[in-house]
Amino acid sequence: MGELAPKTGKSTHVMQPALVDGFATTRLQDLLAWAQKYSLFMCPFVTACCGMEFMGVTSPRYDLSRFGAEVPRFSPRQSDLLWVVGTITQRQAPVLKRIYEQMAEPKWVMAFGTCASCGGFYDNYATVAGIDKIVPCDVYIPGCPPRPEGVLDGLMLLMDKIARGDKRPAVVKPRVDPVDLPTHGLVQLASKKRESVA
Amino acid sequence: MAQRLVDLLKNQFALAVLETHAQHGDETVVLDPGSWHEVCRYLRDAPPAQMNMLIDLTAVDYPDRDPRFEVVAHLYSLHHGHRLRVKTRVGDQSGDDAAVDSLADLWGSANWMERECWDMFGVRFIGHPDLRRILLYPEFIGHPLRKDYPAERIQPLVPYRIEEANEKIAPFGKYEGMPFGRQTHQTVITDGSDPELFPESVDAHPSRSH
């Protein structure tokens, strides 16, 4: 049920003894995961301003149907992927939990934006500091709001995890971490400043 | 412009007007809580005032003062175009008996604003038709915008999850989110000639090749 046994080595082999025909061997779990990762029916749980960026992501320009993830099902019972987009208040937490529980296995949860991931700057009496306090979360997408490119990164990361059978949560990171580049703008400026002071 | 109003109130309700001041041209009248409803009704109905719009109603908590709370209402006249801010001071140090007359029968907009004021500050409005919490949930204990509400206190409706061992491992993997979709299947396309993959030749089993 959405869980795959850990595997080692190469799983899928396509054999082409002749040019016209051939066959492939694979594991059943891999075949199921391959099907699941390309048919992520979404259940949008949109509560706040990240919703505007979510609309951008679902627009034709970014074309979620490339990933088979474009179909919204506004019933959680028909959905695979719960997009939690925006701030979740304490008052809304029971609703979110109920929506999650209504989804059929296998199911995945995406935390869209900083508020859904950790509460963001809403550190107060009214806000749940991250949806993982309520429901298990698979992919965290940081950003306030995240760029559509970041969201696509998160979606592809989730597909990757489904294919690998990896149930651990993941966070979307920038492709290049500026800290890793000693000559990057801000870091360089800081070091130059230190030199000039010294 | 609203100075005329302040003078009018001072003449009409000499005992009810405790003090007046102006900030950046906005006149403010501080009223006795017992006359709160009466003066507001006068401000709504009297021809020189005609404050037919209640713009805002809220409260301020001054924990060092006695009375502790200041209830603030902003009034506006669509006929005359003038504004007036009226305040009243209620509540002792504990804040339990903070109460003032409701304005919900004078202005419809007071209904929800007084509910919010009760929700956030715990100021009761006597005569309000339906004084329930409006933003927070009924199970909430206390009033969060009071200065003595602990800043870190949360009251979850759903018990928080206890993270299982393998569900959240922090920090996340070093390359998490970067090599996505590239190391997934490890699919190998081969013609069957690789002896490591296929120790027995494909030709030895001709039935398999079809």
Interface residues (C-beta under 8 A of the other chain):
Chain A: G9 K10 S11 T12 H13 V14 M15 Q16 P17 A18 D21 G22 F23 D30 W34 Q90 R91 A93 P94 K97 N124 Y125 A126 V128 D132 K133 I134 V135 P136 D153 G154 M156 L157 M159 D160 A163 R164 K167 R168 P169 A170 V171 V172 K173 R175
Chain B: L135 L136 Y137 P144 Y149 A151 R153 I154 Q155 P156 L157 V158 Y160 R161 E163 N166 E167 K168 I169 F172 G173 E176 G177 M178 F180 G181 Q183 T184 H185 Q186 T187 V188 I189 T190 D191 G192 L197 V202 D203 R208 S209 H210
